[in-house]
Amino acid sequence: SVEYPSLYFYVPKVPATSLEFTLFNNANKPVYQTTLEPKDKEGVIGINLQSAKDNLLPLEIDQEYKWQFSLICGDIKKSIRGSIQRV
């Protein structure tokens, strides 16, 4: 649904101990965070915000949200960032 989109990330085969996704509102405050178990192989991972609707308000129209997706390998954390906006 448009209020709760799904985001997809390609995860390479790396020795990650966990994967972390965080969604921030336009005030840069975290509004949702989840930790996932990595698979033993490379592939695409989907984050379905619909499954978090008990803990997450619907994305507001014309508001920009920032996200961060991280691979955590022991003490090393590699992240990518982006934004999403409901129009």
PDB file of N, CA, C and O in Angstrom:
ATOM      1  N   SER A   1       0.835  -1.178   0.000  1.00  0.00           N
ATOM      2  CA  SER A   1       0.000   0.000   0.000  1.00  0.00           C
ATOM      3  C   SER A   1       0.878   1.240   0.000  1.00  0.00           C
ATOM      4  O   SER A   1       2.041   1.170   0.398  1.00  0.00           O
ATOM      5  N   VAL A   2       0.352   2.355  -0.432  1.00  0.00           N
ATOM      6  CA  VAL A   2       1.138   3.578  -0.518  1.00  0.00           C
ATOM      7  C   VAL A   2       1.486   4.151   0.850  1.00  0.00           C
ATOM      8  O   VAL A   2       2.505   4.824   1.001  1.00  0.00           O
ATOM      9  N   GLU A   3       0.641   3.887   1.852  1.00  0.00           N
ATOM     10  CA  GLU A   3       0.945   4.379   3.198  1.00  0.00           C
ATOM     11  C   GLU A   3       2.082   3.592   3.845  1.00  0.00           C
ATOM     12  O   GLU A   3       2.809   4.108   4.694  1.00  0.00           O
ATOM     13  N   TYR A   4       2.219   2.348   3.432  1.00  0.00           N
ATOM     14  CA  TYR A   4       3.227   1.445   3.987  1.00  0.00           C
ATOM     15  C   TYR A   4       3.934   0.726   2.835  1.00  0.00           C
ATOM     16  O   TYR A   4       3.615  -0.426   2.541  1.00  0.00           O
ATOM     17  N   PRO A   5       4.883   1.387   2.185  1.00  0.00           N
ATOM     18  CA  PRO A   5       5.544   0.770   1.032  1.00  0.00           C
ATOM     19  C   PRO A   5       6.509  -0.340   1.447  1.00  0.00           C
ATOM     20  O   PRO A   5       6.820  -0.510   2.626  1.00  0.00           O
ATOM     21  N   SER A   6       6.960  -1.069   0.468  1.00  0.00           N
ATOM     22  CA  SER A   6       8.021  -2.053   0.650  1.00  0.00           C
ATOM     23  C   SER A   6       9.281  -1.507   0.001  1.00  0.00           C
ATOM     24  O   SER A   6       9.216  -0.898  -1.067  1.00  0.00           O
ATOM     25  N   LEU A   7      10.412  -1.716   0.628  1.00  0.00           N
ATOM     26  CA  LEU A   7      11.699  -1.321   0.080  1.00  0.00           C
ATOM     27  C   LEU A   7      12.531  -2.576  -0.074  1.00  0.00           C
ATOM     28  O   LEU A   7      12.458  -3.487   0.751  1.00  0.00           O
ATOM     29  N   TYR A   8      13.326  -2.622  -1.136  1.00  0.00           N
ATOM     30  CA  TYR A   8      14.117  -3.807  -1.440  1.00  0.00           C
ATOM     31  C   TYR A   8      15.586  -3.440  -1.541  1.00  0.00           C
ATOM     32  O   TYR A   8      15.946  -2.402  -2.097  1.00  0.00           O
ATOM     33  N   PHE A   9      16.428  -4.306  -0.997  1.00  0.00           N
ATOM     34  CA  PHE A   9      17.861  -4.074  -0.981  1.00  0.00           C
ATOM     35  C   PHE A   9      18.591  -5.340  -1.430  1.00  0.00           C
ATOM     36  O   PHE A   9      18.235  -6.455  -1.048  1.00  0.00           O
ATOM     37  N   TYR A  10      19.619  -5.134  -2.250  1.00  0.00           N
ATOM     38  CA  TYR A  10      20.478  -6.246  -2.650  1.00  0.00           C
ATOM     39  C   TYR A  10      21.556  -6.405  -1.585  1.00  0.00           C
ATOM     40  O   TYR A  10      22.245  -5.445  -1.238  1.00  0.00           O
ATOM     41  N   VAL A  11      21.694  -7.608  -1.078  1.00  0.00           N
ATOM     42  CA  VAL A  11      22.694  -7.899  -0.046  1.00  0.00           C
ATOM     43  C   VAL A  11      23.699  -8.888  -0.629  1.00  0.00           C
ATOM     44  O   VAL A  11      23.331 -10.010  -0.975  1.00  0.00           O
ATOM     45  N   PRO A  12      24.969  -8.482  -0.741  1.00  0.00           N
ATOM     46  CA  PRO A  12      25.986  -9.405  -1.252  1.00  0.00           C
ATOM     47  C   PRO A  12      26.309 -10.472  -0.211  1.00  0.00           C
ATOM     48  O   PRO A  12      25.946 -10.349   0.959  1.00  0.00           O
ATOM     49  N   LYS A  13      26.995 -11.514  -0.656  1.00  0.00           N
ATOM     50  CA  LYS A  13      27.410 -12.567   0.271  1.00  0.00           C
ATOM     51  C   LYS A  13      28.605 -12.053   1.068  1.00  0.00           C
ATOM     52  O   LYS A  13      29.736 -12.021   0.584  1.00  0.00           O
ATOM     53  N   VAL A  14      28.319 -11.654   2.298  1.00  0.00           N
ATOM     54  CA  VAL A  14      29.348 -11.150   3.208  1.00  0.00           C
ATOM     55  C   VAL A  14      29.105 -11.794   4.574  1.00  0.00           C
ATOM     56  O   VAL A  14      28.004 -12.271   4.847  1.00  0.00           O
ATOM     57  N   PRO A  15      30.105 -11.808   5.413  1.00  0.00           N
ATOM     58  CA  PRO A  15      29.917 -12.425   6.736  1.00  0.00           C
ATOM     59  C   PRO A  15      29.182 -11.511   7.711  1.00  0.00           C
ATOM     60  O   PRO A  15      29.675 -11.257   8.810  1.00  0.00           O
ATOM     61  N   ALA A  16      28.022 -11.020   7.324  1.00  0.00           N
ATOM     62  CA  ALA A  16      27.256 -10.121   8.191  1.00  0.00           C
ATOM     63  C   ALA A  16      26.629 -10.909   9.335  1.00  0.00           C
ATOM     64  O   ALA A  16      26.148 -12.027   9.152  1.00  0.00           O
ATOM     65  N   THR A  17      26.645 -10.304  10.516  1.00  0.00           N
ATOM     66  CA  THR A  17      26.005 -10.926  11.676  1.00  0.00           C
ATOM     67  C   THR A  17      24.560 -10.474  11.804  1.00  0.00           C
ATOM     68  O   THR A  17      23.732 -11.178  12.383  1.00  0.00           O
ATOM     69  N   SER A  18      24.251  -9.280  11.255  1.00  0.00           N
ATOM     70  CA  SER A  18      22.870  -8.804  11.238  1.00  0.00           C
ATOM     71  C   SER A  18      22.709  -7.700  10.198  1.00  0.00           C
ATOM     72  O   SER A  18      23.685  -7.120   9.722  1.00  0.00           O
ATOM     73  N   LEU A  19      21.465  -7.432   9.864  1.00  0.00           N
ATOM     74  CA  LEU A  19      21.090  -6.369   8.940  1.00  0.00           C
ATOM     75  C   LEU A  19      20.149  -5.447   9.707  1.00  0.00           C
ATOM     76  O   LEU A  19      19.316  -5.907  10.488  1.00  0.00           O
ATOM     77  N   GLU A  20      20.288  -4.149   9.480  1.00  0.00           N
ATOM     78  CA  GLU A  20      19.481  -3.196  10.233  1.00  0.00           C
ATOM     79  C   GLU A  20      18.866  -2.173   9.281  1.00  0.00           C
ATOM     80  O   GLU A  20      19.555  -1.633   8.415  1.00  0.00           O
ATOM     81  N   PHE A  21      17.577  -1.910   9.442  1.00  0.00           N
ATOM     82  CA  PHE A  21      16.885  -0.903   8.658  1.00  0.00           C
ATOM     83  C   PHE A  21      16.279   0.116   9.614  1.00  0.00           C
ATOM     84  O   PHE A  21      15.629  -0.252  10.592  1.00  0.00           O
ATOM     85  N   THR A  22      16.497   1.411   9.326  1.00  0.00           N
ATOM     86  CA  THR A  22      15.935   2.484  10.140  1.00  0.00           C
ATOM     87  C   THR A  22      15.270   3.494   9.221  1.00  0.00           C
ATOM     88  O   THR A  22      15.829   3.866   8.188  1.00  0.00           O
ATOM     89  N   LEU A  23      14.074   3.939   9.597  1.00  0.00           N
ATOM     90  CA  LEU A  23      13.331   4.967   8.872  1.00  0.00           C
ATOM     91  C   LEU A  23      13.250   6.201   9.761  1.00  0.00           C
ATOM     92  O   LEU A  23      12.887   6.108  10.934  1.00  0.00           O
ATOM     93  N   PHE A  24      13.592   7.372   9.191  1.00  0.00           N
ATOM     94  CA  PHE A  24      13.607   8.630   9.936  1.00  0.00           C
ATOM     95  C   PHE A  24      12.556   9.574   9.362  1.00  0.00           C
ATOM     96  O   PHE A  24      12.327   9.587   8.152  1.00  0.00           O
ATOM     97  N   ASN A  25      11.912  10.367  10.227  1.00  0.00           N
ATOM     98  CA  ASN A  25      10.968  11.369   9.733  1.00  0.00           C
ATOM     99  C   ASN A  25      11.743  12.598   9.253  1.00  0.00           C
ATOM    100  O   ASN A  25      12.974  12.599   9.250  1.00  0.00           O
ATOM    101  N   ASN A  26      11.011  13.653   8.845  1.00  0.00           N
ATOM    102  CA  ASN A  26      11.686  14.829   8.298  1.00  0.00           C
ATOM    103  C   ASN A  26      12.421  15.648   9.362  1.00  0.00           C
ATOM    104  O   ASN A  26      13.166  16.565   9.017  1.00  0.00           O
ATOM    105  N   ALA A  27      12.227  15.338  10.638  1.00  0.00           N
ATOM    106  CA  ALA A  27      12.993  15.951  11.722  1.00  0.00           C
ATOM    107  C   ALA A  27      14.204  15.092  12.081  1.00  0.00           C
ATOM    108  O   ALA A  27      14.873  15.334  13.085  1.00  0.00           O
ATOM    109  N   ASN A  28      14.477  14.087  11.248  1.00  0.00           N
ATOM    110  CA  ASN A  28      15.604  13.156  11.424  1.00  0.00           C
ATOM    111  C   ASN A  28      15.487  12.325  12.696  1.00  0.00           C
ATOM    112  O   ASN A  28      16.493  11.899  13.263  1.00  0.00           O
ATOM    113  N   LYS A  29      14.245  12.097  13.144  1.00  0.00           N
ATOM    114  CA  LYS A  29      13.983  11.257  14.321  1.00  0.00           C
ATOM    115  C   LYS A  29      13.605   9.854  13.837  1.00  0.00           C
ATOM    116  O   LYS A  29      12.757   9.724  12.954  1.00  0.00           O
ATOM    117  N   PRO A  30      14.212   8.808  14.392  1.00  0.00           N
ATOM    118  CA  PRO A  30      13.828   7.457  13.985  1.00  0.00           C
ATOM    119  C   PRO A  30      12.363   7.174  14.311  1.00  0.00           C
ATOM    120  O   PRO A  30      11.919   7.385  15.439  1.00  0.00           O
ATOM    121  N   VAL A  31      11.619   6.698  13.316  1.00  0.00           N
ATOM    122  CA  VAL A  31      10.209   6.350  13.533  1.00  0.00           C
ATOM    123  C   VAL A  31       9.984   4.848  13.422  1.00  0.00           C
ATOM    124  O   VAL A  31       8.928   4.342  13.801  1.00  0.00           O
ATOM    125  N   TYR A  32      10.982   4.137  12.899  1.00  0.00           N
ATOM    126  CA  TYR A  32      10.874   2.679  12.785  1.00  0.00           C
ATOM    127  C   TYR A  32      12.268   2.097  12.633  1.00  0.00           C
ATOM    128  O   TYR A  32      13.115   2.649  11.930  1.00  0.00           O
ATOM    129  N   GLN A  33      12.494   0.972  13.302  1.00  0.00           N
ATOM    130  CA  GLN A  33      13.771   0.276  13.152  1.00  0.00           C
ATOM    131  C   GLN A  33      13.519  -1.219  13.296  1.00  0.00           C
ATOM    132  O   GLN A  33      12.727  -1.656  14.131  1.00  0.00           O
ATOM    133  N   THR A  34      14.207  -1.986  12.468  1.00  0.00           N
ATOM    134  CA  THR A  34      14.116  -3.435  12.568  1.00  0.00           C
ATOM    135  C   THR A  34      15.483  -4.042  12.287  1.00  0.00           C
ATOM    136  O   THR A  34      16.291  -3.479  11.548  1.00  0.00           O
ATOM    137  N   THR A  35      15.723  -5.182  12.883  1.00  0.00           N
ATOM    138  CA  THR A  35      16.944  -5.937  12.659  1.00  0.00           C
ATOM    139  C   THR A  35      16.562  -7.271  12.054  1.00  0.00           C
ATOM    140  O   THR A  35      15.634  -7.934  12.517  1.00  0.00           O
ATOM    141  N   LEU A  36      17.284  -7.659  11.017  1.00  0.00           N
ATOM    142  CA  LEU A  36      17.009  -8.904  10.302  1.00  0.00           C
ATOM    143  C   LEU A  36      18.201  -9.831  10.366  1.00  0.00           C
ATOM    144  O   LEU A  36      19.342  -9.394  10.520  1.00  0.00           O
ATOM    145  N   GLU A  37      17.926 -11.100  10.249  1.00  0.00           N
ATOM    146  CA  GLU A  37      18.989 -12.092  10.160  1.00  0.00           C
ATOM    147  C   GLU A  37      19.453 -12.182   8.711  1.00  0.00           C
ATOM    148  O   GLU A  37      18.619 -12.290   7.812  1.00  0.00           O
ATOM    149  N   PRO A  38      20.759 -12.143   8.460  1.00  0.00           N
ATOM    150  CA  PRO A  38      21.232 -12.272   7.076  1.00  0.00           C
ATOM    151  C   PRO A  38      21.086 -13.703   6.581  1.00  0.00           C
ATOM    152  O   PRO A  38      21.113 -14.655   7.361  1.00  0.00           O
ATOM    153  N   LYS A  39      20.928 -13.833   5.261  1.00  0.00           N
ATOM    154  CA  LYS A  39      20.913 -15.154   4.645  1.00  0.00           C
ATOM    155  C   LYS A  39      22.352 -15.552   4.376  1.00  0.00           C
ATOM    156  O   LYS A  39      23.239 -14.698   4.375  1.00  0.00           O
ATOM    157  N   ASP A  40      22.596 -16.827   4.149  1.00  0.00           N
ATOM    158  CA  ASP A  40      23.949 -17.293   3.866  1.00  0.00           C
ATOM    159  C   ASP A  40      24.352 -17.068   2.416  1.00  0.00           C
ATOM    160  O   ASP A  40      25.476 -17.383   2.026  1.00  0.00           O
ATOM    161  N   LYS A  41      23.440 -16.526   1.615  1.00  0.00           N
ATOM    162  CA  LYS A  41      23.748 -16.289   0.201  1.00  0.00           C
ATOM    163  C   LYS A  41      23.348 -14.869  -0.164  1.00  0.00           C
ATOM    164  O   LYS A  41      22.589 -14.210   0.546  1.00  0.00           O
ATOM    165  N   GLU A  42      23.883 -14.420  -1.294  1.00  0.00           N
ATOM    166  CA  GLU A  42      23.521 -13.086  -1.752  1.00  0.00           C
ATOM    167  C   GLU A  42      22.100 -13.084  -2.290  1.00  0.00           C
ATOM    168  O   GLU A  42      21.570 -14.126  -2.675  1.00  0.00           O
ATOM    169  N   GLY A  43      21.489 -11.908  -2.314  1.00  0.00           N
ATOM    170  CA  GLY A  43      20.142 -11.823  -2.839  1.00  0.00           C
ATOM    171  C   GLY A  43      19.454 -10.544  -2.405  1.00  0.00           C
ATOM    172  O   GLY A  43      20.056  -9.671  -1.779  1.00  0.00           O
ATOM    173  N   VAL A  44      18.192 -10.452  -2.748  1.00  0.00           N
ATOM    174  CA  VAL A  44      17.398  -9.271  -2.461  1.00  0.00           C
ATOM    175  C   VAL A  44      16.583  -9.503  -1.191  1.00  0.00           C
ATOM    176  O   VAL A  44      15.971 -10.555  -1.002  1.00  0.00           O
ATOM    177  N   ILE A  45      16.597  -8.497  -0.334  1.00  0.00           N
ATOM    178  CA  ILE A  45      15.828  -8.546   0.917  1.00  0.00           C
ATOM    179  C   ILE A  45      14.771  -7.453   0.848  1.00  0.00           C
ATOM    180  O   ILE A  45      15.067  -6.320   0.470  1.00  0.00           O
ATOM    181  N   GLY A  46      13.547  -7.790   1.212  1.00  0.00           N
ATOM    182  CA  GLY A  46      12.467  -6.816   1.225  1.00  0.00           C
ATOM    183  C   GLY A  46      12.124  -6.394   2.637  1.00  0.00           C
ATOM    184  O   GLY A  46      12.068  -7.217   3.551  1.00  0.00           O
ATOM    185  N   ILE A  47      11.893  -5.094   2.808  1.00  0.00           N
ATOM    186  CA  ILE A  47      11.418  -4.546   4.072  1.00  0.00           C
ATOM    187  C   ILE A  47       9.992  -4.084   3.806  1.00  0.00           C
ATOM    188  O   ILE A  47       9.780  -3.109   3.085  1.00  0.00           O
ATOM    189  N   ASN A  48       9.021  -4.773   4.378  1.00  0.00           N
ATOM    190  CA  ASN A  48       7.615  -4.457   4.159  1.00  0.00           C
ATOM    191  C   ASN A  48       7.121  -3.647   5.351  1.00  0.00           C
ATOM    192  O   ASN A  48       6.930  -4.188   6.440  1.00  0.00           O
ATOM    193  N   LEU A  49       6.915  -2.349   5.141  1.00  0.00           N
ATOM    194  CA  LEU A  49       6.474  -1.491   6.243  1.00  0.00           C
ATOM    195  C   LEU A  49       5.046  -1.796   6.678  1.00  0.00           C
ATOM    196  O   LEU A  49       4.648  -1.431   7.784  1.00  0.00           O
ATOM    197  N   GLN A  50       4.273  -2.459   5.826  1.00  0.00           N
ATOM    198  CA  GLN A  50       2.902  -2.863   6.187  1.00  0.00           C
ATOM    199  C   GLN A  50       2.928  -3.766   7.424  1.00  0.00           C
ATOM    200  O   GLN A  50       2.029  -3.705   8.264  1.00  0.00           O
ATOM    201  N   SER A  51       3.952  -4.591   7.528  1.00  0.00           N
ATOM    202  CA  SER A  51       4.040  -5.497   8.676  1.00  0.00           C
ATOM    203  C   SER A  51       4.350  -4.756   9.970  1.00  0.00           C
ATOM    204  O   SER A  51       4.239  -5.333  11.052  1.00  0.00           O
ATOM    205  N   ALA A  52       4.738  -3.478   9.876  1.00  0.00           N
ATOM    206  CA  ALA A  52       5.077  -2.690  11.056  1.00  0.00           C
ATOM    207  C   ALA A  52       3.986  -1.696  11.427  1.00  0.00           C
ATOM    208  O   ALA A  52       4.199  -0.834  12.280  1.00  0.00           O
ATOM    209  N   LYS A  53       2.807  -1.807  10.792  1.00  0.00           N
ATOM    210  CA  LYS A  53       1.800  -0.756  10.990  1.00  0.00           C
ATOM    211  C   LYS A  53       1.289  -0.659  12.425  1.00  0.00           C
ATOM    212  O   LYS A  53       0.696   0.359  12.782  1.00  0.00           O
ATOM    213  N   ASP A  54       1.493  -1.667  13.251  1.00  0.00           N
ATOM    214  CA  ASP A  54       1.113  -1.554  14.661  1.00  0.00           C
ATOM    215  C   ASP A  54       2.038  -0.594  15.411  1.00  0.00           C
ATOM    216  O   ASP A  54       1.655  -0.029  16.435  1.00  0.00           O
ATOM    217  N   ASN A  55       3.264  -0.412  14.894  1.00  0.00           N
ATOM    218  CA  ASN A  55       4.260   0.447  15.548  1.00  0.00           C
ATOM    219  C   ASN A  55       4.654   1.659  14.715  1.00  0.00           C
ATOM    220  O   ASN A  55       5.510   2.439  15.131  1.00  0.00           O
ATOM    221  N   LEU A  56       4.041   1.829  13.542  1.00  0.00           N
ATOM    222  CA  LEU A  56       4.438   2.888  12.622  1.00  0.00           C
ATOM    223  C   LEU A  56       3.201   3.553  12.044  1.00  0.00           C
ATOM    224  O   LEU A  56       2.325   2.882  11.497  1.00  0.00           O
ATOM    225  N   LEU A  57       3.131   4.866  12.165  1.00  0.00           N
ATOM    226  CA  LEU A  57       2.030   5.604  11.548  1.00  0.00           C
ATOM    227  C   LEU A  57       2.187   5.576  10.033  1.00  0.00           C
ATOM    228  O   LEU A  57       3.307   5.422   9.545  1.00  0.00           O
ATOM    229  N   PRO A  58       1.100   5.721   9.268  1.00  0.00           N
ATOM    230  CA  PRO A  58       1.223   5.750   7.809  1.00  0.00           C
ATOM    231  C   PRO A  58       2.142   6.886   7.368  1.00  0.00           C
ATOM    232  O   PRO A  58       2.183   7.939   8.003  1.00  0.00           O
ATOM    233  N   LEU A  59       2.874   6.673   6.286  1.00  0.00           N
ATOM    234  CA  LEU A  59       3.716   7.740   5.762  1.00  0.00           C
ATOM    235  C   LEU A  59       2.827   8.898   5.331  1.00  0.00           C
ATOM    236  O   LEU A  59       1.820   8.699   4.652  1.00  0.00           O
ATOM    237  N   GLU A  60       3.200  10.094   5.726  1.00  0.00           N
ATOM    238  CA  GLU A  60       2.404  11.273   5.412  1.00  0.00           C
ATOM    239  C   GLU A  60       2.666  11.737   3.984  1.00  0.00           C
ATOM    240  O   GLU A  60       3.776  11.601   3.469  1.00  0.00           O
ATOM    241  N   ILE A  61       1.634  12.285   3.353  1.00  0.00           N
ATOM    242  CA  ILE A  61       1.755  12.805   1.990  1.00  0.00           C
ATOM    243  C   ILE A  61       2.659  14.035   1.995  1.00  0.00           C
ATOM    244  O   ILE A  61       2.576  14.880   2.886  1.00  0.00           O
ATOM    245  N   ASP A  62       3.523  14.119   0.985  1.00  0.00           N
ATOM    246  CA  ASP A  62       4.454  15.238   0.768  1.00  0.00           C
ATOM    247  C   ASP A  62       5.485  15.416   1.882  1.00  0.00           C
ATOM    248  O   ASP A  62       6.060  16.496   2.025  1.00  0.00           O
ATOM    249  N   GLN A  63       5.719  14.388   2.654  1.00  0.00           N
ATOM    250  CA  GLN A  63       6.780  14.420   3.659  1.00  0.00           C
ATOM    251  C   GLN A  63       7.914  13.511   3.188  1.00  0.00           C
ATOM    252  O   GLN A  63       7.682  12.389   2.738  1.00  0.00           O
ATOM    253  N   GLU A  64       9.136  14.012   3.299  1.00  0.00           N
ATOM    254  CA  GLU A  64      10.288  13.195   2.927  1.00  0.00           C
ATOM    255  C   GLU A  64      10.759  12.416   4.154  1.00  0.00           C
ATOM    256  O   GLU A  64      10.927  12.975   5.238  1.00  0.00           O
ATOM    257  N   TYR A  65      10.962  11.142   3.963  1.00  0.00           N
ATOM    258  CA  TYR A  65      11.505  10.261   4.994  1.00  0.00           C
ATOM    259  C   TYR A  65      12.869   9.784   4.520  1.00  0.00           C
ATOM    260  O   TYR A  65      13.068   9.512   3.336  1.00  0.00           O
ATOM    261  N   LYS A  66      13.793   9.686   5.444  1.00  0.00           N
ATOM    262  CA  LYS A  66      15.109   9.149   5.114  1.00  0.00           C
ATOM    263  C   LYS A  66      15.194   7.735   5.678  1.00  0.00           C
ATOM    264  O   LYS A  66      14.578   7.421   6.696  1.00  0.00           O
ATOM    265  N   TRP A  67      15.963   6.893   5.004  1.00  0.00           N
ATOM    266  CA  TRP A  67      16.159   5.538   5.493  1.00  0.00           C
ATOM    267  C   TRP A  67      17.645   5.225   5.503  1.00  0.00           C
ATOM    268  O   TRP A  67      18.440   5.850   4.800  1.00  0.00           O
ATOM    269  N   GLN A  68      17.995   4.245   6.316  1.00  0.00           N
ATOM    270  CA  GLN A  68      19.363   3.740   6.376  1.00  0.00           C
ATOM    271  C   GLN A  68      19.288   2.226   6.461  1.00  0.00           C
ATOM    272  O   GLN A  68      18.555   1.675   7.282  1.00  0.00           O
ATOM    273  N   PHE A  69      20.051   1.558   5.606  1.00  0.00           N
ATOM    274  CA  PHE A  69      20.127   0.100   5.612  1.00  0.00           C
ATOM    275  C   PHE A  69      21.576  -0.265   5.879  1.00  0.00           C
ATOM    276  O   PHE A  69      22.475   0.180   5.165  1.00  0.00           O
ATOM    277  N   SER A  70      21.805  -1.073   6.906  1.00  0.00           N
ATOM    278  CA  SER A  70      23.171  -1.376   7.349  1.00  0.00           C
ATOM    279  C   SER A  70      23.440  -2.868   7.382  1.00  0.00           C
ATOM    280  O   SER A  70      22.585  -3.671   7.756  1.00  0.00           O
ATOM    281  N   LEU A  71      24.655  -3.214   6.977  1.00  0.00           N
ATOM    282  CA  LEU A  71      25.198  -4.562   7.148  1.00  0.00           C
ATOM    283  C   LEU A  71      26.140  -4.491   8.338  1.00  0.00           C
ATOM    284  O   LEU A  71      27.064  -3.678   8.350  1.00  0.00           O
ATOM    285  N   ILE A  72      25.920  -5.320   9.320  1.00  0.00           N
ATOM    286  CA  ILE A  72      26.758  -5.309  10.504  1.00  0.00           C
ATOM    287  C   ILE A  72      27.585  -6.587  10.517  1.00  0.00           C
ATOM    288  O   ILE A  72      27.057  -7.697  10.586  1.00  0.00           O
ATOM    289  N   CYS A  73      28.901  -6.394  10.446  1.00  0.00           N
ATOM    290  CA  CYS A  73      29.853  -7.510  10.434  1.00  0.00           C
ATOM    291  C   CYS A  73      30.760  -7.344  11.646  1.00  0.00           C
ATOM    292  O   CYS A  73      31.812  -6.711  11.557  1.00  0.00           O
ATOM    293  N   GLY A  74      30.355  -7.908  12.774  1.00  0.00           N
ATOM    294  CA  GLY A  74      31.134  -7.747  14.005  1.00  0.00           C
ATOM    295  C   GLY A  74      31.123  -6.299  14.451  1.00  0.00           C
ATOM    296  O   GLY A  74      30.066  -5.739  14.740  1.00  0.00           O
ATOM    297  N   ASP A  75      32.319  -5.681  14.508  1.00  0.00           N
ATOM    298  CA  ASP A  75      32.437  -4.282  14.916  1.00  0.00           C
ATOM    299  C   ASP A  75      32.297  -3.314  13.743  1.00  0.00           C
ATOM    300  O   ASP A  75      32.304  -2.099  13.943  1.00  0.00           O
ATOM    301  N   ILE A  76      32.173  -3.831  12.536  1.00  0.00           N
ATOM    302  CA  ILE A  76      32.107  -2.987  11.339  1.00  0.00           C
ATOM    303  C   ILE A  76      30.651  -2.859  10.888  1.00  0.00           C
ATOM    304  O   ILE A  76      29.925  -3.846  10.769  1.00  0.00           O
ATOM    305  N   LYS A  77      30.252  -1.610  10.641  1.00  0.00           N
ATOM    306  CA  LYS A  77      28.891  -1.333  10.180  1.00  0.00           C
ATOM    307  C   LYS A  77      28.980  -0.551   8.871  1.00  0.00           C
ATOM    308  O   LYS A  77      29.482   0.572   8.850  1.00  0.00           O
ATOM    309  N   LYS A  78      28.494  -1.144   7.785  1.00  0.00           N
ATOM    310  CA  LYS A  78      28.475  -0.500   6.473  1.00  0.00           C
ATOM    311  C   LYS A  78      27.037  -0.139   6.145  1.00  0.00           C
ATOM    312  O   LYS A  78      26.154  -0.995   6.202  1.00  0.00           O
ATOM    313  N   SER A  79      26.793   1.122   5.800  1.00  0.00           N
ATOM    314  CA  SER A  79      25.428   1.588   5.589  1.00  0.00           C
ATOM    315  C   SER A  79      25.265   2.286   4.251  1.00  0.00           C
ATOM    316  O   SER A  79      26.203   2.868   3.705  1.00  0.00           O
ATOM    317  N   ILE A  80      24.041   2.207   3.741  1.00  0.00           N
ATOM    318  CA  ILE A  80      23.625   3.035   2.612  1.00  0.00           C
ATOM    319  C   ILE A  80      22.429   3.833   3.089  1.00  0.00           C
ATOM    320  O   ILE A  80      21.689   3.404   3.975  1.00  0.00           O
ATOM    321  N   ARG A  81      22.249   4.998   2.491  1.00  0.00           N
ATOM    322  CA  ARG A  81      21.149   5.874   2.907  1.00  0.00           C
ATOM    323  C   ARG A  81      20.389   6.353   1.673  1.00  0.00           C
ATOM    324  O   ARG A  81      20.921   6.388   0.564  1.00  0.00           O
ATOM    325  N   GLY A  82      19.162   6.711   1.896  1.00  0.00           N
ATOM    326  CA  GLY A  82      18.340   7.248   0.825  1.00  0.00           C
ATOM    327  C   GLY A  82      17.121   7.922   1.402  1.00  0.00           C
ATOM    328  O   GLY A  82      17.010   8.106   2.615  1.00  0.00           O
ATOM    329  N   SER A  83      16.213   8.288   0.530  1.00  0.00           N
ATOM    330  CA  SER A  83      14.976   8.917   0.990  1.00  0.00           C
ATOM    331  C   SER A  83      13.807   8.399   0.188  1.00  0.00           C
ATOM    332  O   SER A  83      13.960   7.858  -0.907  1.00  0.00           O
ATOM    333  N   ILE A  84      12.635   8.581   0.764  1.00  0.00           N
ATOM    334  CA  ILE A  84      11.388   8.167   0.131  1.00  0.00           C
ATOM    335  C   ILE A  84      10.340   9.217   0.474  1.00  0.00           C
ATOM    336  O   ILE A  84      10.343   9.786   1.565  1.00  0.00           O
ATOM    337  N   GLN A  85       9.441   9.464  -0.478  1.00  0.00           N
ATOM    338  CA  GLN A  85       8.399  10.450  -0.239  1.00  0.00           C
ATOM    339  C   GLN A  85       7.096   9.956  -0.834  1.00  0.00           C
ATOM    340  O   GLN A  85       7.052   9.525  -1.987  1.00  0.00           O
ATOM    341  N   ARG A  86       6.049  10.021  -0.054  1.00  0.00           N
ATOM    342  CA  ARG A  86       4.708   9.675  -0.526  1.00  0.00           C
ATOM    343  C   ARG A  86       4.107  10.913  -1.160  1.00  0.00           C
ATOM    344  O   ARG A  86       4.054  11.973  -0.536  1.00  0.00           O
ATOM    345  N   VAL A  87       3.648  10.781  -2.414  1.00  0.00           N
ATOM    346  CA  VAL A  87       3.051  11.932  -3.127  1.00  0.00           C
ATOM    347  C   VAL A  87       1.602  11.700  -3.417  1.00  0.00           C
ATOM    348  O   VAL A  87       0.946  12.558  -4.008  1.00  0.00           O
TER     349      VAL A  87
END
